[in-house]
Structures are given as C-alpha cells and as structure tokens.
Amino acid sequence: MLMNSSKAALDEVSYNSVMYPSEESVGEYHVYSLPEKITIENILQVQFNHEEKIQIRFNDVDLLGHVNNAVQLNYYDFGKLKYFEYLKKGTIDWSEAELVIVNLNIDFFIPIFMDDDIVVKTKIHEVGNKSVKLVQMLYDQKTQKVKSICHAVMCGFDTKTSTSVVISDEWRKLIKEHEEDVVMK
C-alpha cells in the first residue's frame, strides 16, 4: 500500500498478469494482462461518464483517523450499483443478478479522511463474450487527488442454474450507449 502522494511513488504502481475464468468454461483459465503502469496522468485521461458522491460516515474511520481501506470496497460497490441503476434507468433486482463480480484489484495511494470530498467514478471499458471490465477511482474533488483505483471484472451469470452466461444484447446496448469508447469483443 502506498501512502505517499508524490508523483514518483504513484509512477511505481504496476499490475501483473491476472488469471480470470475463461469465456469457454468455468473450469479453464486464461491470462489477461492489465496495464503495466497506472499513473495519475493516465487515469485522469480516462473519460468517466458516471460519478457518485460518497458520504463518509463516522464508523468508516479507523483508529488512525482515516477511512479504513476495507471500507473503500463498499464505496466501489456503491459506485457500481448506481452506475448499473443509471444504465437500466431504475432499481435492479439483484436477486436475479445478470452480472457478478469475479475479480477485484484495488491500489490505495493516499488515505481518505473524514473531511475529504470524495466521489467514486465508474466506467466499463471492455465487454467480452461473458465478461465486462470496469475501472473505478475514488477522487477527492477538493484536492483533485486520486485516492485509490479499482479494476473489476464481472461475468454474466444465471441465478437459476448458477452458471456463467453470455452478456445479454440488452446490457451490450445500454453499455455502448453510455460508453462510446468501450471495446466490444
């Protein structure tokens, strides 16, 4: 975990290859490479079309006086929920989930404090046969600093059979309408 806000420290953040379930079978895996380096410069170049204000609560803060890193996962989940509700233009019945999270990677750069003005920005940047890849960031609007970055992979899912499924044409259409630069595979 990086707690130093200097540009040099942020430039050192890198990702390794990660294994995700393959499109063909849940039992097989393929290796997908994530970007070699993520910096403030390139994450701020990403066109985020959706953001939500985060209300920091007293119980989010730990004994060190900052928001516990585990709580940031809740902020990212809130961002995903609101993003998908925006796409669907209403409440989603998650008991019939069409998408489930299969992988999360979070890099923590700078602590979040109670008086920070945090928004979660969310973007789907790639849609595969059975998966979607998202990038999110927690951003302080007051200081204009990136606090953390989350990469997530979600897969199509059938709750009745508990199996992966192809991303529906409806989801593809909604995503493409909102994310013009999304890569459709």
Buried (B, 14 or more C-beta within 10 A) or exposed (E): EBEEBEEEEBEEBEBEEBEBBBBEEEEEEEEBEBEEEBBBEEBEEBEBBBBBEBEBEEEBBEEEEBBBBEBBBBBBBBBBBBBBEBBEEEEBEEEEBBBEBBBBEBBBBBBBBEEBEBBBBBBBBBBBBBBBBBBBBBBBEEEEBBBBBBBBBBBBBEEEEEEBBBBEEEBBEBBBEBBEEBEEE
